[in-house]
Amino acid sequence: MSLALDKRQRAMLREMGIRLWQAPTTTPQAPREAAAAGDPVRGSAPGPQPPSLNAAPAALARAPGAPARPANRASAESANSANSAEAARAASRTHAGDSAFAETSTGTPTAAATGDWTLGPAQALYTDAAENTGATASAMAEVAGAGGRWLLLIETPLSAADDPGYPLTGEAGKLLDNMLHAVGLRGSAAARWAPVLRGPSPDSAAGAAEALPLAEALAALVSAERPDLLLLMGRLAVQALLQTQEPLGKLRGRALQVAGVAAVASYDAPYLLRNLPDKAKAWDDLCRAQHLARQPRPA
């Protein structure tokens, strides 16, 4: 008599200490030998194998019937798209930074290399003071505070070349007026200026100094005006007047000589309106200029 017991029942009997005897069964060897020998009929198509314990967690956790590869492909494509967008933004930032750096580097032509700058005629910064030939005590005190005659060479857009009120118009003009007031030049005849223009040379009706190349025009202007100090204002204008490609940040605070006259390089008022933290640097430049203007000029 034999008992037909399943595995669960056999396990229960073993736990109760009851030993069962089971007759040995014979397993036909032909199919195994055929499979081992690569029998084309029985051994060429092995059955499905259980999943390996080393399989990827994503594959083991996949829901039945849910395709994993399309989801992985979509996530990979999404990651690639994000990486491509980030790379494009980084390249754009790098290109913008390179372009900004090229304006003050030796890699591309800058103000000094273009050769299309011209110098306008010198004129009074405060016309009322120039028309009043009788100097008042207040005006004399301001001139004494300034230390001498100042000639401001200011970077000027072509659109403002014919503006009689420039460079004291608008918000930038108010800022420049306040800067000059700080060094005792507001309303003083000791303050004169000349525009530095980037554009075609003036026509033949202009003064002779304007028709000259920039370096020669600058020398002629300084010889005619005989200032005690030159204040160069505007990054591109400074580079053009000094015939250099160095950035303005390196030219500021440096002992400069232009046509035998002490010169100070600084920012122009429109730039300071756009970059308020640099006002402190401009104030340092004005203090340096005032100190130099008070020094006796060599004969």
One Martini backbone bead per residue (centre of mass of N, CA, C, O) as a GRO file, in nm:
protein
  299
    1MET     BB    1   0.097   0.036   0.023
    2SER     BB    2   0.034   0.368  -0.086
    3LEU     BB    3   0.109   0.709  -0.042
    4ALA     BB    4  -0.035   1.020  -0.138
    5LEU     BB    5   0.197   1.265  -0.089
    6ASP     BB    6   0.282   1.568  -0.029
    7LYS     BB    7   0.508   1.793   0.074
    8ARG     BB    8   0.353   1.903   0.321
    9GLN     BB    9   0.288   1.632   0.452
   10ARG     BB   10   0.577   1.527   0.480
   11ALA     BB   11   0.677   1.761   0.659
   12MET     BB   12   0.486   1.702   0.897
   13LEU     BB   13   0.585   1.413   0.956
   14ARG     BB   14   0.878   1.492   1.017
   15GLU     BB   15   0.807   1.679   1.261
   16MET     BB   16   0.671   1.411   1.415
   17GLY     BB   17   0.886   1.161   1.356
   18ILE     BB   18   0.797   1.037   1.079
   19ARG     BB   19   0.901   0.779   0.879
   20LEU     BB   20   0.948   0.739   0.531
   21TRP     BB   21   0.903   0.513   0.269
   22GLN     BB   22   1.070   0.519  -0.057
   23ALA     BB   23   1.078   0.420  -0.357
   24PRO     BB   24   1.280   0.399  -0.601
   25THR     BB   25   1.344   0.582  -0.889
   26THR     BB   26   1.359   0.570  -1.239
   27THR     BB   27   1.555   0.747  -1.470
   28PRO     BB   28   1.573   0.825  -1.774
   29GLN     BB   29   1.872   0.867  -1.974
   30ALA     BB   30   1.820   0.945  -2.266
   31PRO     BB   31   1.736   1.242  -2.246
   32ARG     BB   32   1.993   1.341  -2.106
   33GLU     BB   33   2.191   1.242  -2.317
   34ALA     BB   34   2.066   1.397  -2.549
   35ALA     BB   35   2.105   1.677  -2.426
   36ALA     BB   36   2.414   1.656  -2.386
   37ALA     BB   37   2.457   1.577  -2.705
   38GLY     BB   38   2.258   1.756  -2.881
   39ASP     BB   39   1.979   1.684  -2.951
   40PRO     BB   40   1.771   1.799  -3.200
   41VAL     BB   41   1.503   1.708  -3.053
   42ARG     BB   42   1.557   1.730  -2.715
   43GLY     BB   43   1.827   1.946  -2.669
   44SER     BB   44   1.775   2.233  -2.833
   45ALA     BB   45   1.516   2.318  -2.629
   46PRO     BB   46   1.518   2.477  -2.369
   47GLY     BB   47   1.375   2.576  -2.108
   48PRO     BB   48   1.272   2.787  -1.894
   49GLN     BB   49   1.429   3.008  -1.682
   50PRO     BB   50   1.495   3.127  -1.398
   51PRO     BB   51   1.549   3.391  -1.234
   52SER     BB   52   1.803   3.571  -1.144
   53LEU     BB   53   1.949   3.710  -0.857
   54ASN     BB   54   2.133   3.918  -1.048
   55ALA     BB   55   1.927   4.084  -1.139
   56ALA     BB   56   1.785   4.358  -1.206
   57PRO     BB   57   1.573   4.539  -1.015
   58ALA     BB   58   1.391   4.646  -1.246
   59ALA     BB   59   1.320   4.364  -1.361
   60LEU     BB   60   1.196   4.236  -1.096
   61ALA     BB   61   0.982   4.492  -1.052
   62ARG     BB   62   0.825   4.427  -1.288
   63ALA     BB   63   0.540   4.421  -1.427
   64PRO     BB   64   0.322   4.236  -1.570
   65GLY     BB   65   0.337   4.336  -1.911
   66ALA     BB   66   0.549   4.561  -1.866
   67PRO     BB   67   0.735   4.760  -2.046
   68ALA     BB   68   1.074   4.866  -1.998
   69ARG     BB   69   1.222   4.991  -2.241
   70PRO     BB   70   1.048   5.236  -2.310
   71ALA     BB   71   1.087   5.374  -2.035
   72ASN     BB   72   1.393   5.391  -2.047
   73ARG     BB   73   1.402   5.549  -2.312
   74ALA     BB   74   1.245   5.795  -2.213
   75SER     BB   75   1.434   5.871  -1.979
   76ALA     BB   76   1.688   5.897  -2.152
   77GLU     BB   77   1.579   6.114  -2.342
   78SER     BB   78   1.519   6.318  -2.119
   79ALA     BB   79   1.810   6.339  -2.014
   80ASN     BB   80   1.936   6.422  -2.283
   81SER     BB   81   1.771   6.679  -2.318
   82ALA     BB   82   1.865   6.815  -2.058
   83ASN     BB   83   2.167   6.806  -2.124
   84SER     BB   84   2.149   6.966  -2.389
   85ALA     BB   85   2.029   7.223  -2.269
   86GLU     BB   86   2.256   7.276  -2.066
   87ALA     BB   87   2.483   7.288  -2.277
   88ALA     BB   88   2.366   7.528  -2.433
   89ARG     BB   89   2.368   7.727  -2.199
   90ALA     BB   90   2.671   7.707  -2.141
   91ALA     BB   91   2.764   7.796  -2.422
   92SER     BB   92   2.627   8.071  -2.413
   93ARG     BB   93   2.774   8.177  -2.165
   94THR     BB   94   3.058   8.143  -2.280
   95HIS     BB   95   3.018   8.323  -2.527
   96ALA     BB   96   2.944   8.578  -2.371
   97GLY     BB   97   3.203   8.590  -2.203
   98ASP     BB   98   3.397   8.604  -2.448
   99SER     BB   99   3.283   8.864  -2.566
  100ALA     BB  100   3.335   9.044  -2.321
  101PHE     BB  101   3.644   8.986  -2.311
  102ALA     BB  102   3.721   9.080  -2.608
  103GLU     BB  103   3.691   9.393  -2.556
  104THR     BB  104   3.965   9.364  -2.337
  105SER     BB  105   4.139   9.213  -2.542
  106THR     BB  106   4.371   9.067  -2.784
  107GLY     BB  107   4.177   8.895  -2.976
  108THR     BB  108   4.033   9.166  -3.061
  109PRO     BB  109   3.934   9.441  -3.189
  110THR     BB  110   3.951   9.759  -3.060
  111ALA     BB  111   3.965  10.083  -3.017
  112ALA     BB  112   4.275  10.102  -3.101
  113ALA     BB  113   4.235   9.923  -3.382
  114THR     BB  114   4.024  10.077  -3.568
  115GLY     BB  115   4.069  10.403  -3.635
  116ASP     BB  116   3.757  10.568  -3.589
  117TRP     BB  117   3.854  10.809  -3.418
  118THR     BB  118   3.748  11.126  -3.282
  119LEU     BB  119   3.813  11.480  -3.211
  120GLY     BB  120   3.679  11.730  -3.064
  121PRO     BB  121   3.627  12.031  -2.961
  122ALA     BB  122   3.686  12.251  -2.730
  123GLN     BB  123   3.480  12.330  -2.436
  124ALA     BB  124   3.264  12.451  -2.230
  125LEU     BB  125   3.090  12.314  -1.968
  126TYR     BB  126   3.019  12.614  -1.860
  127THR     BB  127   2.886  12.871  -2.026
  128ASP     BB  128   2.833  13.088  -1.811
  129ALA     BB  129   3.128  13.101  -1.710
  130ALA     BB  130   3.255  13.180  -1.984
  131GLU     BB  131   3.088  13.453  -2.024
  132ASN     BB  132   3.200  13.526  -1.738
  133THR     BB  133   3.478  13.723  -1.689
  134GLY     BB  134   3.395  13.783  -1.395
  135ALA     BB  135   3.534  13.665  -1.123
  136THR     BB  136   3.430  13.529  -0.850
  137ALA     BB  137   3.484  13.420  -0.538
  138SER     BB  138   3.348  13.145  -0.578
  139ALA     BB  139   3.492  13.065  -0.838
  140MET     BB  140   3.780  13.084  -0.723
  141ALA     BB  141   3.741  12.867  -0.506
  142GLU     BB  142   3.683  12.636  -0.702
  143VAL     BB  143   3.952  12.647  -0.853
  144ALA     BB  144   4.127  12.599  -0.607
  145GLY     BB  145   4.005  12.318  -0.544
  146ALA     BB  146   4.081  12.186  -0.822
  147GLY     BB  147   4.393  12.310  -0.903
  148GLY     BB  148   4.290  12.374  -1.209
  149ARG     BB  149   4.296  12.275  -1.534
  150TRP     BB  150   4.041  12.099  -1.702
  151LEU     BB  151   4.030  11.811  -1.932
  152LEU     BB  152   3.759  11.648  -2.077
  153LEU     BB  153   3.752  11.318  -2.218
  154ILE     BB  154   3.452  11.212  -2.374
  155GLU     BB  155   3.250  10.968  -2.438
  156THR     BB  156   3.059  11.000  -2.753
  157PRO     BB  157   2.788  10.991  -2.918
  158LEU     BB  158   2.681  11.077  -3.228
  159SER     BB  159   2.391  11.175  -3.136
  160ALA     BB  160   2.548  11.405  -2.932
  161ALA     BB  161   2.735  11.601  -3.099
  162ASP     BB  162   2.490  11.839  -3.141
  163ASP     BB  163   2.453  11.880  -2.836
  164PRO     BB  164   2.473  12.161  -2.636
  165GLY     BB  165   2.427  12.006  -2.340
  166TYR     BB  166   2.645  11.825  -2.372
  167PRO     BB  167   2.699  11.614  -2.078
  168LEU     BB  168   2.442  11.765  -1.891
  169THR     BB  169   2.225  11.557  -1.968
  170GLY     BB  170   2.030  11.413  -1.779
  171GLU     BB  171   2.125  11.177  -1.554
  172ALA     BB  172   2.422  11.178  -1.639
  173GLY     BB  173   2.458  11.487  -1.607
  174LYS     BB  174   2.398  11.500  -1.303
  175LEU     BB  175   2.629  11.319  -1.218
  176LEU     BB  176   2.860  11.489  -1.336
  177ASP     BB  177   2.798  11.745  -1.176
  178ASN     BB  178   2.847  11.614  -0.898
  179MET     BB  179   3.139  11.537  -0.948
  180LEU     BB  180   3.243  11.828  -0.998
  181HIS     BB  181   3.151  11.943  -0.728
  182ALA     BB  182   3.345  11.762  -0.549
  183VAL     BB  183   3.607  11.926  -0.703
  184GLY     BB  184   3.523  12.238  -0.773
  185LEU     BB  185   3.372  12.264  -1.092
  186ARG     BB  186   3.113  12.397  -1.059
  187GLY     BB  187   3.073  12.665  -1.269
  188SER     BB  188   3.356  12.650  -1.406
  189ALA     BB  189   3.608  12.764  -1.628
  190ALA     BB  190   3.818  12.517  -1.563
  191ALA     BB  191   3.604  12.349  -1.729
  192ARG     BB  192   3.672  12.126  -1.993
  193TRP     BB  193   3.573  11.979  -2.315
  194ALA     BB  194   3.588  11.672  -2.525
  195PRO     BB  195   3.492  11.476  -2.776
  196VAL     BB  196   3.476  11.118  -2.821
  197LEU     BB  197   3.448  10.970  -3.139
  198ARG     BB  198   3.276  10.700  -3.307
  199GLY     BB  199   3.365  10.766  -3.639
  200PRO     BB  200   3.365  10.959  -3.878
  201SER     BB  201   3.509  11.207  -4.009
  202PRO     BB  202   3.490  11.512  -4.033
  203ASP     BB  203   3.441  11.761  -4.211
  204SER     BB  204   3.598  12.039  -4.353
  205ALA     BB  205   3.449  12.245  -4.153
  206ALA     BB  206   3.623  12.165  -3.950
  207GLY     BB  207   3.873  12.156  -3.768
  208ALA     BB  208   4.202  12.076  -3.796
  209ALA     BB  209   4.224  11.878  -3.553
  210GLU     BB  210   3.989  11.682  -3.649
  211ALA     BB  211   4.139  11.582  -3.924
  212LEU     BB  212   4.320  11.435  -3.759
  213PRO     BB  213   4.456  11.211  -3.610
  214LEU     BB  214   4.414  11.128  -3.293
  215ALA     BB  215   4.702  11.177  -3.185
  216GLU     BB  216   4.737  11.460  -3.319
  217ALA     BB  217   4.481  11.592  -3.206
  218LEU     BB  218   4.562  11.565  -2.910
  219ALA     BB  219   4.823  11.731  -2.917
  220ALA     BB  220   4.690  11.993  -3.024
  221LEU     BB  221   4.486  12.031  -2.793
  222VAL     BB  222   4.687  12.047  -2.556
  223SER     BB  223   4.850  12.288  -2.670
  224ALA     BB  224   4.602  12.490  -2.671
  225GLU     BB  225   4.489  12.445  -2.363
  226ARG     BB  226   4.675  12.386  -2.122
  227PRO     BB  227   4.641  12.169  -1.908
  228ASP     BB  228   4.673  12.012  -1.585
  229LEU     BB  229   4.441  11.800  -1.669
  230LEU     BB  230   4.337  11.468  -1.765
  231LEU     BB  231   4.006  11.331  -1.819
  232LEU     BB  232   3.930  11.001  -1.888
  233MET     BB  233   3.607  10.896  -2.032
  234GLY     BB  234   3.576  10.581  -2.107
  235ARG     BB  235   3.673  10.289  -2.220
  236LEU     BB  236   3.711  10.326  -2.531
  237ALA     BB  237   3.842  10.605  -2.520
  238VAL     BB  238   4.087  10.527  -2.355
  239GLN     BB  239   4.201  10.319  -2.554
  240ALA     BB  240   4.232  10.518  -2.790
  241LEU     BB  241   4.410  10.743  -2.654
  242LEU     BB  242   4.633  10.513  -2.552
  243GLN     BB  243   4.679  10.281  -2.745
  244THR     BB  244   4.505  10.029  -2.616
  245GLN     BB  245   4.386   9.691  -2.482
  246GLU     BB  246   4.345   9.749  -2.206
  247PRO     BB  247   4.171   9.749  -1.942
  248LEU     BB  248   4.035   9.980  -1.734
  249GLY     BB  249   4.104   9.839  -1.462
  250LYS     BB  250   4.426   9.874  -1.526
  251LEU     BB  251   4.433  10.196  -1.580
  252ARG     BB  252   4.349  10.251  -1.320
  253GLY     BB  253   4.577  10.423  -1.108
  254ARG     BB  254   4.767  10.507  -1.325
  255ALA     BB  255   5.045  10.660  -1.442
  256LEU     BB  256   4.973  10.919  -1.671
  257GLN     BB  257   5.070  11.031  -2.009
  258VAL     BB  258   4.953  11.311  -2.220
  259ALA     BB  259   5.132  11.518  -2.385
  260GLY     BB  260   5.273  11.591  -2.092
  261VAL     BB  261   5.008  11.513  -1.926
  262ALA     BB  262   4.828  11.443  -1.675
  263ALA     BB  263   4.637  11.134  -1.630
  264VAL     BB  264   4.294  11.005  -1.593
  265ALA     BB  265   4.119  10.706  -1.564
  266SER     BB  266   3.762  10.653  -1.629
  267TYR     BB  267   3.433  10.668  -1.592
  268ASP     BB  268   3.135  10.715  -1.723
  269ALA     BB  269   2.822  10.812  -1.645
  270PRO     BB  270   2.647  10.595  -1.790
  271TYR     BB  271   2.791  10.357  -1.659
  272LEU     BB  272   2.729  10.428  -1.358
  273LEU     BB  273   2.421  10.390  -1.387
  274ARG     BB  274   2.460  10.072  -1.451
  275ASN     BB  275   2.712  10.076  -1.215
  276LEU     BB  276   2.697  10.162  -0.898
  277PRO     BB  277   2.952  10.031  -0.749
  278ASP     BB  278   3.161  10.219  -0.930
  279LYS     BB  279   3.148  10.495  -0.783
  280ALA     BB  280   3.385  10.455  -0.588
  281LYS     BB  281   3.601  10.448  -0.808
  282ALA     BB  282   3.543  10.728  -0.925
  283TRP     BB  283   3.615  10.880  -0.667
  284ASP     BB  284   3.911  10.796  -0.664
  285ASP     BB  285   3.978  10.931  -0.934
  286LEU     BB  286   3.910  11.223  -0.848
  287CYS     BB  287   4.114  11.245  -0.618
  288ARG     BB  288   4.359  11.197  -0.795
  289ALA     BB  289   4.311  11.432  -0.990
  290GLN     BB  290   4.321  11.658  -0.779
  291HIS     BB  291   4.610  11.604  -0.690
  292LEU     BB  292   4.745  11.645  -0.970
  293ALA     BB  293   4.637  11.940  -1.024
  294ARG     BB  294   4.814  12.060  -0.774
  295GLN     BB  295   5.056  12.017  -0.924
  296PRO     BB  296   5.330  12.125  -1.052
  297ARG     BB  297   5.410  12.228  -1.362
  298PRO     BB  298   5.630  12.178  -1.587
  299ALA     BB  299   5.811  12.395  -1.801
   0.00000   0.00000   0.00000
